[in-house]
Amino acid sequence: MSVRSRIGILMALVGGVGVVLLQALRAVLKRSLDWEQLEESLVRLGLHSLPVIFGTALFVGGIMVIQSAPLMTRYGAHSLLGWGAGFGILREVGPILTGLMISGRVGSNNTAELGTLQVTEQINGLRALAIDPADYLVAPRVVAIVLTTVLGTIFAMVVALCGAAITGQILLGVHPVTFWNGLTGGMLGWPDFTHGVVKSFVFGLVIAGTSTSFGLHARGGAPGVGRAVNESVVLSAVAIFVMDALISFASQGH
Amino acid sequence: MIEVERVYKSFGEPVLRGVNLRVGRGRLVGLVGPPASGKSVLLRIIAGLLEPEAGSVRVDGEEMVGLNYQQRGRLQGRIGMAFQNIALFDHLSVGENLAFPLRRQKALPEAEINGRVSAELAAVGLAGFEERAVQGLSGGQKRRVGIARAAITRPPVLLYDEPAAGLDPVSTSRMFALLVDQKKRLKSTLLVVSSDLDRLFEVTDEVAVLHNGRVLCQGPLGSVLASQLPPVREFLADVRVPAVSSVPPYDPDSERAPLPPGAFLL
């Protein structure tokens, strides 16, 4: 495949994601999105993801303390445990972890559902009934995925910090009040929290746009849907890390 | 009424090469042709699901080509379409599938929507199927639900793509009788694509033969069968002329009639 055609495919991918996001934005601004579908998507894609986010965030918070425990003990820096855990969780681990979880669970599900609707002509069926798929399918899912990623990230941050505090108490004997003081002692602030939330918003857009676009462009029956899911999840994950790097770089004032 | 003039469409290769077709108000026209001649693509263009590269498609005098999404959606409200692979919404029950377009239109009260759904299901021989899951239906039942859904908004134009595909001869006869019943009951204009030429020709007012992306001839069955064009003669060589229609008038109760031993419905 020539460089030119590779660039063409990349442009088509980016264009597809852009069209999906613009359609969703238009439906939101016009308030024409289907509220029942949004509610259903929020419950199915969002609420049902909470147990998975809870489990992984709790253990990741604990693992961060387990990994840093030898250094903390060697330098007697137990009072910095809250700051260290908070810095990592609020700025990186919370959004990245949640983004990848949502991409794997919600994004793949979204691509598979839309892909199946596409290959079985149910989307054409909607259009034949004069129903705009952008209002009925695209916008509710995009909004639900973005909201799920942002709110899920905040939830993951809280749970991961709790996991870190619990593990710090058990493993290092750091009292939760000491952990809390390290967290709120002035070295961390709202900008760190906002940094993580902005990342989660961008990751949400990436996951929603990619998974919806790949689902809507699925072709070739069940194998085509499988390919679309695979490509969507891989591309979402890569895009999440690329966007993470760009946002981190930009936020350093470069 | 449907008027198609000089419509061109290609997907890399040309599929439609200047199609002309006219379906008069209240007529049932059969669109036939060899595989890959562009029948389904033409139906999708008329339904506004595909945009042609050139040409004109008018539905009841209103141009479909070149409209923006909203304008096209308004015109699509006048068209009902049933797809070859049925395309029912899996996540909805049978009743919800039928009620879906009506609920989206928000033009009728809920009681009237439910009444119309029940009436339309009864009309296709599926009375009492409102709560059934789509996945639990047989192929023939799904097709009838698709036909009922296409007609639920009482559109003046109905497009059917292979409505009898995969059905046994008895069910095929009933399906075509159902189309005739719809035409009379709803006074709609029907354009039907079917590969079952014998059955189709028993119920059509006119036939249009599409070959290699062009409508080679259109008219009453007799005149089409008398065509001297080689592709038409070759395509219709094995068709038997229906002296008397073997398609009985549609009777919804016949769907529930006991079958002879060993027989089954699809």
HADDOCK unambig.tbl for C-alpha pairs under 7 A between the chains (distance, minus, plus):
assign (segid A and resid 120 and name CA) (segid B and resid 85 and name CA) 7.00 0.50 0.50
assign (segid A and resid 120 and name CA) (segid B and resid 87 and name CA) 5.90 0.50 0.50
assign (segid A and resid 121 and name CA) (segid B and resid 87 and name CA) 5.34 0.50 0.50
assign (segid A and resid 122 and name CA) (segid B and resid 87 and name CA) 4.72 0.50 0.50
assign (segid A and resid 122 and name CA) (segid B and resid 88 and name CA) 6.42 0.50 0.50
assign (segid A and resid 122 and name CA) (segid B and resid 89 and name CA) 6.22 0.50 0.50
assign (segid A and resid 124 and name CA) (segid B and resid 49 and name CA) 6.92 0.50 0.50
assign (segid A and resid 125 and name CA) (segid B and resid 87 and name CA) 5.97 0.50 0.50
assign (segid A and resid 127 and name CA) (segid B and resid 49 and name CA) 6.97 0.50 0.50
assign (segid A and resid 128 and name CA) (segid B and resid 47 and name CA) 6.52 0.50 0.50
assign (segid A and resid 128 and name CA) (segid B and resid 76 and name CA) 6.41 0.50 0.50
assign (segid A and resid 128 and name CA) (segid B and resid 80 and name CA) 6.85 0.50 0.50
assign (segid A and resid 128 and name CA) (segid B and resid 81 and name CA) 6.33 0.50 0.50
assign (segid A and resid 129 and name CA) (segid B and resid 76 and name CA) 6.83 0.50 0.50
assign (segid A and resid 129 and name CA) (segid B and resid 77 and name CA) 6.43 0.50 0.50
assign (segid A and resid 129 and name CA) (segid B and resid 80 and name CA) 6.92 0.50 0.50
assign (segid A and resid 129 and name CA) (segid B and resid 101 and name CA) 6.19 0.50 0.50
assign (segid A and resid 130 and name CA) (segid B and resid 73 and name CA) 4.69 0.50 0.50
assign (segid A and resid 130 and name CA) (segid B and resid 74 and name CA) 6.81 0.50 0.50
assign (segid A and resid 130 and name CA) (segid B and resid 76 and name CA) 5.30 0.50 0.50
assign (segid A and resid 130 and name CA) (segid B and resid 77 and name CA) 5.45 0.50 0.50
